[in-house]
């Protein structure tokens, strides 16, 4: 388990020397940003030019030190409306040039103040371009941020980083998921009921479904098939989430049960990887992953290219050049990343189930993929109509 001994909110305005230490021995020196202390996690970079509040509160970033590639961060401050969950989940934050003063009518406080309040250790004033190039060439890796009294001799800090666990093999989804079921009511007339399995769900996701007349029952990651069908769902949704999908045997077993019942199914991000496993495909860790709100993906069912929001370090290993036969019928890769040909979606051809690797709820944008929620409602409507005719 990644450990973190973080700073103290009483150090709010203190700026101390800080160092970012990578497991391969590369060291970047800068200034403290947010809380003062130490933290550990997997160093990854996010290419979004905006939306840092949504990124920081996305549970999929659990145990990761996020590097912002945009040079200046914090201009819009922090508000009380854009959080994707109840807290900041990143283990550390790395920026080049923090805004001195937030400038946005919705801001309630500065980003720095919020990082201090939530005890998130960060670092500023380093060359994030050089760091990003290093991670692209060498791959995402374990890292630590040390500031104030936590700074020690470099060999000691490197050794402490190297003693941390790897992201590969990490089981994190239960750590971030809700412990109690809750309901997000439909907006307007209720048309469908969906059981949403929380593996690290973002707040905007059930909201996007509610906008389409769906009553969403958000269930814990440990939910059983009995729990799911107790809400009489018209469809089942599997959310995004952190960690290695190879560890998620429970969600895979649940998804298998849903597929056996032929209930309409939609998965995103971690949910896409779970579907891949349930269909018999493997998963693997990407060298440095896809993170940001500007990733090009082609919907192979329409030929359309979408600009999409991503946050994943693992992917499904499925063939791009053919339709695959599985125990649940034929399956094809429906979406692919145009940067590196990574599988970005799966679609079953013989029953109502599909998934994508990216985030169609896309707060803070873009919204090219919002149609996928409409595709899910259409799928549920088709199955409902067929059941009534039968």
GINORWO-V963653 format. One record per residue. N is the residue number from 1. NEAR is the number of other ideal C-beta (glycine too) atoms within 8 Angstrom. Layout:
BEGIN
n=N near=NEAR
n=N near=NEAR
END
This chain:
BEGIN
n=1 near=3
n=2 near=9
n=3 near=6
n=4 near=10
n=5 near=7
n=6 near=11
n=7 near=13
n=8 near=9
n=9 near=9
n=10 near=4
n=11 near=11
n=12 near=7
n=13 near=4
n=14 near=8
n=15 near=5
n=16 near=9
n=17 near=10
n=18 near=17
n=19 near=14
n=20 near=17
n=21 near=13
n=22 near=13
n=23 near=10
n=24 near=6
n=25 near=6
n=26 near=7
n=27 near=11
n=28 near=11
n=29 near=8
n=30 near=12
n=31 near=10
n=32 near=16
n=33 near=13
n=34 near=11
n=35 near=15
n=36 near=12
n=37 near=13
n=38 near=12
n=39 near=14
n=40 near=15
n=41 near=15
n=42 near=13
n=43 near=16
n=44 near=14
n=45 near=15
n=46 near=12
n=47 near=11
n=48 near=15
n=49 near=6
n=50 near=9
n=51 near=10
n=52 near=11
n=53 near=13
n=54 near=14
n=55 near=13
n=56 near=13
n=57 near=13
n=58 near=14
n=59 near=16
n=60 near=14
n=61 near=12
n=62 near=14
n=63 near=11
n=64 near=13
n=65 near=18
n=66 near=15
n=67 near=13
n=68 near=14
n=69 near=10
n=70 near=9
n=71 near=6
n=72 near=10
n=73 near=12
n=74 near=13
n=75 near=9
n=76 near=11
n=77 near=15
n=78 near=11
n=79 near=11
n=80 near=4
n=81 near=5
n=82 near=9
n=83 near=10
n=84 near=11
n=85 near=11
n=86 near=3
n=87 near=6
n=88 near=9
n=89 near=13
n=90 near=14
n=91 near=12
n=92 near=15
n=93 near=14
n=94 near=16
n=95 near=14
n=96 near=12
n=97 near=9
n=98 near=11
n=99 near=13
n=100 near=3
n=101 near=5
n=102 near=13
n=103 near=8
n=104 near=9
n=105 near=3
n=106 near=8
n=107 near=12
n=108 near=7
n=109 near=9
n=110 near=12
n=111 near=14
n=112 near=10
n=113 near=10
n=114 near=11
n=115 near=14
n=116 near=14
n=117 near=8
n=118 near=8
n=119 near=11
n=120 near=16
n=121 near=17
n=122 near=15
n=123 near=19
n=124 near=14
n=125 near=7
n=126 near=12
n=127 near=7
n=128 near=14
n=129 near=9
n=130 near=8
n=131 near=15
n=132 near=11
n=133 near=8
n=134 near=10
n=135 near=15
n=136 near=9
n=137 near=6
n=138 near=7
n=139 near=7
n=140 near=11
n=141 near=11
n=142 near=13
n=143 near=15
n=144 near=14
n=145 near=16
n=146 near=11
n=147 near=16
n=148 near=13
n=149 near=3
n=150 near=10
n=151 near=10
n=152 near=6
n=153 near=5
n=154 near=7
n=155 near=6
n=156 near=8
n=157 near=15
n=158 near=12
n=159 near=8
n=160 near=10
n=161 near=14
n=162 near=8
n=163 near=5
n=164 near=13
n=165 near=7
n=166 near=8
n=167 near=13
n=168 near=6
n=169 near=9
n=170 near=12
n=171 near=9
n=172 near=12
n=173 near=15
n=174 near=8
n=175 near=7
n=176 near=13
n=177 near=15
n=178 near=10
n=179 near=4
n=180 near=5
n=181 near=10
n=182 near=7
n=183 near=8
n=184 near=10
n=185 near=7
n=186 near=11
n=187 near=6
n=188 near=5
n=189 near=5
n=190 near=10
n=191 near=9
n=192 near=14
n=193 near=12
n=194 near=15
n=195 near=15
n=196 near=16
n=197 near=15
n=198 near=12
n=199 near=17
n=200 near=17
n=201 near=15
n=202 near=16
n=203 near=9
n=204 near=11
n=205 near=14
n=206 near=12
n=207 near=10
n=208 near=12
n=209 near=15
n=210 near=14
n=211 near=7
n=212 near=10
n=213 near=12
n=214 near=13
n=215 near=12
n=216 near=12
n=217 near=13
n=218 near=12
n=219 near=13
n=220 near=10
n=221 near=12
n=222 near=7
n=223 near=11
n=224 near=7
n=225 near=8
n=226 near=6
n=227 near=11
n=228 near=16
n=229 near=10
n=230 near=6
n=231 near=10
n=232 near=5
n=233 near=12
n=234 near=9
n=235 near=15
n=236 near=14
n=237 near=16
n=238 near=17
n=239 near=17
n=240 near=16
n=241 near=17
n=242 near=16
n=243 near=14
n=244 near=13
n=245 near=12
n=246 near=7
n=247 near=9
n=248 near=16
n=249 near=6
n=250 near=8
n=251 near=13
n=252 near=11
n=253 near=8
n=254 near=13
n=255 near=14
n=256 near=9
n=257 near=10
n=258 near=12
n=259 near=12
n=260 near=6
n=261 near=7
n=262 near=6
n=263 near=9
n=264 near=12
n=265 near=16
n=266 near=16
n=267 near=16
n=268 near=17
n=269 near=16
n=270 near=20
n=271 near=17
n=272 near=16
n=273 near=16
n=274 near=16
n=275 near=16
n=276 near=17
n=277 near=14
n=278 near=11
n=279 near=14
n=280 near=6
n=281 near=10
n=282 near=7
n=283 near=13
n=284 near=7
n=285 near=8
n=286 near=11
n=287 near=7
n=288 near=10
n=289 near=12
n=290 near=13
n=291 near=12
n=292 near=11
n=293 near=16
n=294 near=9
n=295 near=14
n=296 near=11
n=297 near=15
n=298 near=11
n=299 near=12
n=300 near=10
n=301 near=5
n=302 near=5
n=303 near=6
n=304 near=6
n=305 near=9
n=306 near=11
n=307 near=9
n=308 near=16
n=309 near=13
n=310 near=13
n=311 near=14
n=312 near=15
n=313 near=10
n=314 near=11
n=315 near=11
n=316 near=13
n=317 near=9
n=318 near=12
n=319 near=6
n=320 near=7
n=321 near=3
n=322 near=4
n=323 near=7
n=324 near=11
n=325 near=6
n=326 near=9
n=327 near=4
n=328 near=11
n=329 near=9
n=330 near=10
n=331 near=14
n=332 near=10
n=333 near=11
n=334 near=11
n=335 near=14
n=336 near=13
n=337 near=13
n=338 near=8
n=339 near=7
n=340 near=4
n=341 near=6
n=342 near=11
n=343 near=14
n=344 near=12
n=345 near=15
n=346 near=16
n=347 near=11
n=348 near=13
n=349 near=8
n=350 near=6
n=351 near=8
n=352 near=12
n=353 near=12
n=354 near=14
n=355 near=16
n=356 near=15
n=357 near=18
n=358 near=16
n=359 near=13
n=360 near=13
n=361 near=12
n=362 near=15
n=363 near=10
n=364 near=10
n=365 near=9
n=366 near=11
n=367 near=6
n=368 near=8
n=369 near=15
n=370 near=11
n=371 near=7
n=372 near=10
n=373 near=12
n=374 near=9
n=375 near=10
n=376 near=13
n=377 near=13
n=378 near=8
n=379 near=13
n=380 near=14
n=381 near=10
n=382 near=9
n=383 near=11
n=384 near=10
n=385 near=8
n=386 near=8
n=387 near=7
n=388 near=6
n=389 near=5
n=390 near=4
END
